[in-house]
Amino acid sequence: MLFTFLQTSAEVIEGTIAPVQEKISLIDMAIKGGWLMIVLALLSIIGLYIFGERWWAIRKAGKINKTFMKDINDYILDGKIQSALGLCKKTSSPAARMIEKGVERIGKPLADIQAAVENVGNIEVAKLEKGLPFLATIAGGAPMIGFLGTVVGMIQAFFNMSQAGNNIDISLLSDGIYTAMVTTVGGLIVGILAYFGYNYLTARVSDVVFKMENITIDFLDTLQSKQDSNPYF
């Protein structure tokens, strides 16, 4: 009995001296950030959608069949223009649409063919970059929204202090400080992720453009060699 009493007393004393610390979840922390966290959440969802949709489109555009240009060059050298056009139509890719426009212009001066191919290439690159400016806007705007939350939170904290008069308590500052800190962290997280996502997609677009340029050069070299061997081509 004495041992049980001493053990119970020790537990009571220990509970009094070291109370259980409360933990805050991420959801509760986000709620403490106020209405600006809703704006940041919407921006994060939009940014994730743009990144996923553009990643899939750019990945699909970068897949170029290794035998595509070989078959196109063989058809052109053999004079099978319709076969080359059919292959381009069957192959759904930016590079194929560029070559299709060039094949349609066969018989015109080489400079005109090159200009037509480059124009289609510019249109295809613009399609690949669709949405990337908005992703860059999120990367730059989200931290600014977070900083706005910091200012709003500090204004709220000082307002609570002014209303308290001489009865200033740390609890009066908690809401404002929560808003200030949480929105800053949220804005930085959204902005950093959007920034890295934008740079990654930009690099992928550059790789696709490089492949398209190589294909264009290969196509124009084939036309030049065909014209050299047959001036009436």
C-alpha positions in Angstrom: 0.0 0.0 0.0 2.8 2.4 0.9 4.6 1.7 -2.3 1.4 2.2 -4.4 0.7 5.5 -2.6 4.2 6.8 -3.2 4.1 5.8 -6.9 0.7 7.5 -7.3 2.0 10.6 -5.6 5.1 10.7 -7.8 2.9 10.5 -10.9 0.8 13.3 -9.7 3.8 15.5 -8.9 5.4 14.6 -12.3 2.2 15.5 -14.1 2.1 18.8 -12.3 5.7 19.7 -13.1 5.8 18.4 -16.7 2.4 18.9 -18.3 1.7 17.2 -21.6 2.6 19.4 -24.5 0.0 20.0 -27.2 0.9 19.4 -30.8 -0.5 21.4 -33.7 -1.3 19.7 -37.0 -0.5 21.1 -40.4 -4.2 21.7 -41.0 -4.6 23.6 -37.8 -1.5 25.6 -38.6 -2.9 26.4 -42.1 -6.2 27.6 -40.5 -4.2 29.9 -38.2 -2.8 31.5 -41.3 -6.1 33.1 -42.2 -7.9 33.6 -45.5 -4.6 34.2 -47.4 -3.9 30.5 -47.0 -6.9 29.8 -49.1 -5.3 31.9 -51.9 -2.0 30.1 -51.5 -3.8 26.7 -51.6 -5.6 27.6 -54.8 -2.3 28.8 -56.4 -0.6 25.5 -55.3 -3.4 23.5 -57.0 -3.3 25.5 -60.2 0.5 25.2 -60.2 0.4 21.4 -59.7 -2.1 21.1 -62.6 0.0 23.2 -64.9 3.1 21.3 -64.1 1.5 17.9 -64.6 -0.3 18.8 -67.8 2.8 20.5 -69.3 5.1 17.7 -68.2 3.0 15.2 -70.0 2.6 17.3 -73.2 6.4 18.1 -73.3 7.3 14.5 -72.6 5.0 13.3 -75.5 6.4 16.0 -77.8 10.0 14.9 -77.1 9.4 11.3 -78.1 10.5 11.2 -81.7 10.8 7.9 -83.6 14.4 7.3 -84.6 13.3 5.9 -88.0 11.0 8.8 -88.7 13.5 11.1 -90.4 15.2 8.2 -92.1 11.9 7.1 -93.7 11.1 10.8 -94.7 14.5 11.2 -96.3 14.1 7.9 -98.2 10.7 8.9 -99.5 12.0 12.3 -100.6 15.0 10.9 -102.3 12.8 8.4 -104.1 10.3 11.1 -105.1 7.5 9.6 -103.0 6.1 12.9 -101.7 2.7 11.6 -100.9 4.2 8.7 -98.8 6.2 11.3 -96.9 3.1 13.4 -96.3 1.2 10.3 -95.1 3.9 9.4 -92.6 3.9 13.0 -91.3 0.1 13.0 -90.8 0.3 9.6 -89.1 3.0 10.7 -86.7 1.5 13.1 -84.2 4.3 15.3 -82.9 5.6 18.9 -83.3 8.5 17.7 -85.4 6.2 15.8 -87.8 4.0 18.8 -88.3 7.0 20.9 -89.1 8.3 18.4 -91.7 4.8 18.1 -93.1 4.7 21.8 -93.9 8.1 21.5 -95.5 7.1 18.6 -97.6 4.0 20.5 -98.8 6.2 23.3 -100.0 8.5 21.0 -102.0 9.1 22.6 -105.4 9.4 26.1 -104.0 12.8 27.8 -103.3 14.6 26.3 -100.4 14.5 29.6 -98.4 10.7 29.6 -98.6 10.6 26.0 -97.4 12.9 26.8 -94.5 10.8 29.9 -93.5 7.6 27.8 -93.6 9.1 25.1 -91.4 10.5 27.6 -88.9 7.1 29.3 -88.7 5.4 26.0 -87.8 8.2 25.4 -85.4 7.6 28.7 -83.6 3.9 27.8 -83.3 4.7 24.4 -81.9 7.1 25.8 -79.3 4.5 28.4 -78.3 2.0 25.5 -77.7 4.6 23.7 -75.5 5.2 26.8 -73.5 1.5 27.4 -72.9 0.9 27.9 -69.1 4.5 28.3 -68.2 4.2 32.1 -67.8 1.4 31.6 -65.3 3.6 29.1 -63.4 6.4 31.7 -63.3 3.8 34.2 -62.0 3.0 31.8 -59.2 6.7 31.4 -58.4 7.1 35.2 -58.0 3.6 36.0 -56.6 3.2 33.4 -53.9 6.1 34.7 -51.7 4.7 38.2 -52.1 1.3 37.0 -50.9 3.0 35.3 -48.0 4.7 38.6 -47.2 1.3 40.3 -47.4 0.1 37.9 -44.7 3.1 38.8 -42.6 2.1 42.5 -42.7 -1.5 41.7 -42.1 -0.6 39.5 -39.1 1.6 42.2 -37.6 -1.1 44.8 -38.0 -3.5 42.5 -36.3 -1.0 41.9 -33.4 -0.4 45.6 -32.9 -4.1 46.4 -33.1 -4.8 43.8 -30.3 -2.1 45.4 -28.2 -3.6 48.9 -28.7 -7.0 47.6 -27.6 -5.7 45.9 -24.5 -4.3 49.1 -23.0 -2.2 48.2 -19.9 -3.5 44.6 -19.8 -1.1 43.3 -22.5 -0.9 39.6 -22.6 1.1 37.3 -24.9 -2.1 35.6 -26.0 -3.3 38.8 -27.6 -0.4 38.6 -30.0 -0.7 34.9 -30.9 -3.3 35.2 -33.7 -1.4 38.0 -35.4 1.9 36.2 -35.1 0.4 32.9 -36.4 -0.9 34.7 -39.4 2.4 36.4 -40.0 4.6 33.3 -39.8 2.3 30.7 -41.3 1.5 32.8 -44.4 5.2 33.5 -44.9 6.1 29.8 -44.8 3.1 28.9 -47.0 4.0 31.5 -49.6 7.7 30.4 -49.7 6.8 26.8 -50.1 4.4 27.4 -53.0 6.8 29.9 -54.6 9.8 27.6 -54.4 8.0 24.6 -55.8 6.6 26.6 -58.7 10.1 28.1 -59.3 11.8 24.7 -59.6 8.8 23.3 -61.6 9.1 26.2 -64.1 12.8 25.9 -64.6 12.5 22.1 -65.0 9.8 22.5 -67.7 11.7 25.2 -69.4 14.7 23.0 -69.7 12.6 20.2 -71.1 11.2 22.6 -73.7 14.7 23.6 -74.7 15.6 19.9 -75.2 12.6 19.5 -77.5 13.5 22.6 -79.4 17.0 21.3 -79.9 15.6 18.0 -81.4 13.3 20.0 -83.7 16.2 22.1 -84.9 18.3 19.0 -85.7 15.4 17.4 -87.6 14.9 20.7 -89.6 18.6 20.8 -90.5 18.5 17.1 -91.6 15.3 17.7 -93.7 16.8 20.8 -95.4 20.1 18.9 -96.1 18.0 16.2 -97.8 16.2 18.7 -99.9 19.4 20.4 -100.9 21.1 17.1 -101.9 17.9 16.2 -103.9 18.0 19.6 -105.7 21.7 19.3 -106.4 21.1 15.9 -108.1 17.9 17.0 -109.8 17.6 20.8 -110.5 14.0 20.3 -111.6 13.0 18.8 -108.3 
